[in-house]
Amino acid sequence: KLASIFRMDPSYKADFIKGLKVVVQDVVECRGEADTEIAAAIGQGSTVVIDGVTLTRVAVSADSDLLGYRTVSVVLRKLSGAAGSGFRLFRKDKVLEVMGLHTENQMEVLAVTANNDYDANVKGYGWAKNLKLMREAPGEILHSTLDLLDYYLDRVNRDRKSQDQVTRAFFKSSLNV
């Protein structure tokens, strides 16, 4: 359902891309899953200055997962329906603040452990529960994605006592992206 917010009709998309190329030279159009290509492209230091403001790592995409990538700090998203029309910038630092997270590592683990394009979430652990676990993570591990993931797995496995234990392998596809 969230992805529908990101869809553009073909003629609008063509005009938008044409206009964007006037401002930014490194516009990349991708078919299908483009997360990794976009994250890699903007990880090479892409910047744009708009009205005197330098924006770094800007992604315009139909995919809502992009803020989970370390290299992506800003996503430009199309608004539609009740939200109005036009576009809205989502800055990762502001999203982290609103979510009550302190580091990009927490966002990265949340993106890996939540249901995403590559792996399902652990049954019974959706966005709200995973977000709560990331908020409760001890301060000394906030700067290590793998330590945060191990903390998450430990908490999940303690709760699941008699069920199969969840390991990093459960999120193999997401971790390889």
HUDA-V685972 format. One record per residue. N is the residue number from 1. RES is the residue in one small letter. SS is DSSP state (alpha for helix, beta for strand, coil for the rest). PHI is phi in whole degrees, -180 to 180 (* if undefined). PSI is psi in radians with two decimals (NA if undefined). Layout:
BEGIN
n=N res=RES ss=SS phi=PHI psi=PSI
n=N res=RES ss=SS phi=PHI psi=PSI
END
This chain:
BEGIN
n=1 res=k ss=coil phi=* psi=-0.74
n=2 res=l ss=alpha phi=-61 psi=-0.63
n=3 res=a ss=alpha phi=-61 psi=-0.49
n=4 res=s ss=alpha phi=-62 psi=-0.45
n=5 res=i ss=alpha phi=-66 psi=-0.49
n=6 res=f ss=alpha phi=-89 psi=-0.12
n=7 res=r ss=coil phi=-77 psi=2.51
n=8 res=m ss=coil phi=-128 psi=2.52
n=9 res=d ss=coil phi=-70 psi=2.65
n=10 res=p ss=alpha phi=-56 psi=-0.73
n=11 res=s ss=alpha phi=-70 psi=-0.70
n=12 res=y ss=alpha phi=-63 psi=-0.74
n=13 res=k ss=alpha phi=-62 psi=-0.79
n=14 res=a ss=alpha phi=-61 psi=-0.79
n=15 res=d ss=alpha phi=-65 psi=-0.72
n=16 res=f ss=alpha phi=-62 psi=-0.82
n=17 res=i ss=alpha phi=-65 psi=-0.71
n=18 res=k ss=alpha phi=-59 psi=-0.82
n=19 res=g ss=alpha phi=-66 psi=-0.68
n=20 res=l ss=alpha phi=-63 psi=-0.66
n=21 res=k ss=alpha phi=-67 psi=-0.35
n=22 res=v ss=alpha phi=-69 psi=-0.60
n=23 res=v ss=alpha phi=-93 psi=-0.67
n=24 res=v ss=coil phi=-124 psi=2.23
n=25 res=q ss=coil phi=-78 psi=-0.51
n=26 res=d ss=coil phi=-102 psi=0.92
n=27 res=v ss=coil phi=-78 psi=2.24
n=28 res=v ss=coil phi=-117 psi=2.15
n=29 res=e ss=coil phi=-101 psi=2.28
n=30 res=c ss=coil phi=-126 psi=2.60
n=31 res=r ss=coil phi=-104 psi=2.38
n=32 res=g ss=coil phi=74 psi=-2.60
n=33 res=e ss=coil phi=-67 psi=2.03
n=34 res=a ss=coil phi=-119 psi=0.07
n=35 res=d ss=alpha phi=-48 psi=-0.96
n=36 res=t ss=alpha phi=-67 psi=-0.67
n=37 res=e ss=alpha phi=-66 psi=-0.74
n=38 res=i ss=alpha phi=-66 psi=-0.83
n=39 res=a ss=alpha phi=-60 psi=-0.71
n=40 res=a ss=alpha phi=-68 psi=-0.74
n=41 res=a ss=alpha phi=-64 psi=-0.79
n=42 res=i ss=alpha phi=-80 psi=-0.23
n=43 res=g ss=coil phi=-72 psi=-0.18
n=44 res=q ss=coil phi=-88 psi=0.24
n=45 res=g ss=coil phi=93 psi=0.43
n=46 res=s ss=coil phi=-61 psi=2.27
n=47 res=t ss=beta phi=-136 psi=2.76
n=48 res=v ss=beta phi=-145 psi=2.50
n=49 res=v ss=beta phi=-109 psi=2.11
n=50 res=i ss=beta phi=-124 psi=2.11
n=51 res=d ss=coil phi=51 psi=0.74
n=52 res=g ss=coil phi=79 psi=0.00
n=53 res=v ss=beta phi=-105 psi=2.17
n=54 res=t ss=beta phi=-86 psi=2.08
n=55 res=l ss=beta phi=-105 psi=2.27
n=56 res=t ss=beta phi=-110 psi=2.45
n=57 res=r ss=coil phi=57 psi=0.99
n=58 res=v ss=beta phi=-91 psi=2.25
n=59 res=a ss=beta phi=-120 psi=2.32
n=60 res=v ss=beta phi=-111 psi=2.03
n=61 res=s ss=coil phi=-153 psi=2.74
n=62 res=a ss=coil phi=-87 psi=0.02
n=63 res=d ss=coil phi=-106 psi=2.15
n=64 res=s ss=alpha phi=-81 psi=-0.10
n=65 res=d ss=alpha phi=-79 psi=-0.20
n=66 res=l ss=alpha phi=-59 psi=-0.56
n=67 res=l ss=alpha phi=-68 psi=-0.19
n=68 res=g ss=alpha phi=-78 psi=-0.22
n=69 res=y ss=coil phi=-85 psi=2.40
n=70 res=r ss=coil phi=-59 psi=-0.65
n=71 res=t ss=coil phi=-77 psi=-0.22
n=72 res=v ss=coil phi=-100 psi=2.10
n=73 res=s ss=coil phi=-115 psi=-0.25
n=74 res=v ss=beta phi=-141 psi=2.32
n=75 res=v ss=beta phi=-122 psi=2.29
n=76 res=l ss=beta phi=-99 psi=2.10
n=77 res=r ss=beta phi=-120 psi=2.40
n=78 res=k ss=beta phi=-74 psi=2.35
n=79 res=l ss=beta phi=-95 psi=2.56
n=80 res=s ss=coil phi=-154 psi=2.93
n=81 res=g ss=alpha phi=66 psi=-2.39
n=82 res=a ss=alpha phi=-62 psi=-0.40
n=83 res=a ss=alpha phi=-74 psi=-0.15
n=84 res=g ss=coil phi=98 psi=-2.82
n=85 res=s ss=coil phi=-126 psi=2.86
n=86 res=g ss=beta phi=109 psi=-2.66
n=87 res=f ss=beta phi=-133 psi=2.77
n=88 res=r ss=beta phi=-137 psi=2.38
n=89 res=l ss=beta phi=-88 psi=2.31
n=90 res=f ss=beta phi=-113 psi=1.98
n=91 res=r ss=beta phi=-94 psi=2.28
n=92 res=k ss=alpha phi=-59 psi=-0.70
n=93 res=d ss=alpha phi=-61 psi=-0.66
n=94 res=k ss=alpha phi=-73 psi=-0.67
n=95 res=v ss=alpha phi=-63 psi=-0.75
n=96 res=l ss=alpha phi=-59 psi=-0.78
n=97 res=e ss=alpha phi=-61 psi=-0.84
n=98 res=v ss=alpha phi=-63 psi=-0.63
n=99 res=m ss=alpha phi=-80 psi=-0.18
n=100 res=g ss=coil phi=79 psi=0.47
n=101 res=l ss=coil phi=-104 psi=2.71
n=102 res=h ss=coil phi=-108 psi=-0.38
n=103 res=t ss=coil phi=-137 psi=2.75
n=104 res=e ss=alpha phi=-62 psi=-0.51
n=105 res=n ss=alpha phi=-60 psi=-0.69
n=106 res=q ss=alpha phi=-63 psi=-0.73
n=107 res=m ss=alpha phi=-64 psi=-0.72
n=108 res=e ss=alpha phi=-62 psi=-0.79
n=109 res=v ss=alpha phi=-67 psi=-0.67
n=110 res=l ss=alpha phi=-61 psi=-0.74
n=111 res=a ss=alpha phi=-65 psi=-0.63
n=112 res=v ss=alpha phi=-72 psi=-0.73
n=113 res=t ss=alpha phi=-86 psi=-0.34
n=114 res=a ss=coil phi=-82 psi=2.77
n=115 res=n ss=coil phi=-58 psi=2.13
n=116 res=n ss=coil phi=-137 psi=-2.94
n=117 res=d ss=coil phi=-70 psi=-0.24
n=118 res=y ss=coil phi=-115 psi=-0.64
n=119 res=d ss=coil phi=-139 psi=2.66
n=120 res=a ss=coil phi=-80 psi=2.88
n=121 res=n ss=coil phi=-84 psi=2.87
n=122 res=v ss=coil phi=-66 psi=2.32
n=123 res=k ss=coil phi=-54 psi=2.25
n=124 res=g ss=coil phi=89 psi=-0.05
n=125 res=y ss=coil phi=-122 psi=1.50
n=126 res=g ss=coil phi=-92 psi=-2.91
n=127 res=w ss=alpha phi=-56 psi=-0.84
n=128 res=a ss=alpha phi=-63 psi=-0.80
n=129 res=k ss=alpha phi=-68 psi=-0.72
n=130 res=n ss=alpha phi=-65 psi=-0.71
n=131 res=l ss=alpha phi=-62 psi=-0.74
n=132 res=k ss=alpha phi=-59 psi=-0.75
n=133 res=l ss=alpha phi=-64 psi=-0.70
n=134 res=m ss=alpha phi=-67 psi=-0.64
n=135 res=r ss=alpha phi=-66 psi=-0.54
n=136 res=e ss=coil phi=-86 psi=-0.07
n=137 res=a ss=coil phi=-61 psi=2.40
n=138 res=p ss=coil phi=-66 psi=2.51
n=139 res=g ss=alpha phi=-54 psi=-0.62
n=140 res=e ss=alpha phi=-69 psi=-0.24
n=141 res=i ss=alpha phi=-109 psi=0.04
n=142 res=l ss=coil phi=-64 psi=-0.32
n=143 res=h ss=coil phi=-102 psi=0.28
n=144 res=s ss=coil phi=-135 psi=1.99
n=145 res=t ss=alpha phi=-60 psi=-0.77
n=146 res=l ss=alpha phi=-68 psi=-0.64
n=147 res=d ss=alpha phi=-64 psi=-0.70
n=148 res=l ss=alpha phi=-64 psi=-0.71
n=149 res=l ss=alpha phi=-64 psi=-0.74
n=150 res=d ss=alpha phi=-64 psi=-0.69
n=151 res=y ss=alpha phi=-59 psi=-0.83
n=152 res=y ss=alpha phi=-58 psi=-0.85
n=153 res=l ss=alpha phi=-61 psi=-0.71
n=154 res=d ss=alpha phi=-61 psi=-0.81
n=155 res=r ss=alpha phi=-64 psi=-0.77
n=156 res=v ss=alpha phi=-63 psi=-0.81
n=157 res=n ss=alpha phi=-67 psi=-0.58
n=158 res=r ss=alpha phi=-65 psi=-0.68
n=159 res=d ss=alpha phi=-70 psi=-0.55
n=160 res=r ss=coil phi=-91 psi=0.16
n=161 res=k ss=coil phi=3 psi=-1.21
n=162 res=s ss=coil phi=-89 psi=-0.11
n=163 res=q ss=coil phi=-88 psi=2.94
n=164 res=d ss=coil phi=-55 psi=2.46
n=165 res=q ss=coil phi=-77 psi=2.50
n=166 res=v ss=coil phi=-96 psi=2.33
n=167 res=t ss=coil phi=-121 psi=3.09
n=168 res=r ss=alpha phi=-57 psi=-0.51
n=169 res=a ss=alpha phi=-59 psi=-0.48
n=170 res=f ss=alpha phi=-60 psi=-0.55
n=171 res=f ss=alpha phi=-108 psi=0.43
n=172 res=k ss=alpha phi=-53 psi=-0.86
n=173 res=s ss=alpha phi=-62 psi=-0.78
n=174 res=s ss=alpha phi=-64 psi=-0.71
n=175 res=l ss=alpha phi=-68 psi=-0.50
n=176 res=n ss=alpha phi=-80 psi=-0.22
n=177 res=v ss=coil phi=-81 psi=NA
END
